[in-house]
Amino acid sequence: MPRGTRLDAPGPGTLHHVIVRGIERSKIVKDDYDRDNFISRFGALAKETGTAIYAWALLSNHACILLRSGAAGLPTLMRRR
């Protein structure tokens, strides 16, 4: 069942616990190359959007990230590729 819309106040400052999951528990990273690629791309997006990342864990089928959204808000960060 889909969850409800995430609340995100305009402007910087909202703290979020974000979970990125694979469809039907499938892997989101397969090897060290994928892990490095995920980390570098997400880090670059965080820097670009002014998002502060406080903690993260990357497992093979999901990632948990504690972050404070930047001025653009969480949707701008999460909808990027």
Secondary structure, DSSP 8 states (H G I E B T S, - for coil): ---------SSS--EEEEEEE-GGG--S--SHHHHHHHHHHHHHHHHHHT-EEEEEEE-SSEEEEEEE--TT-HHHHHT--
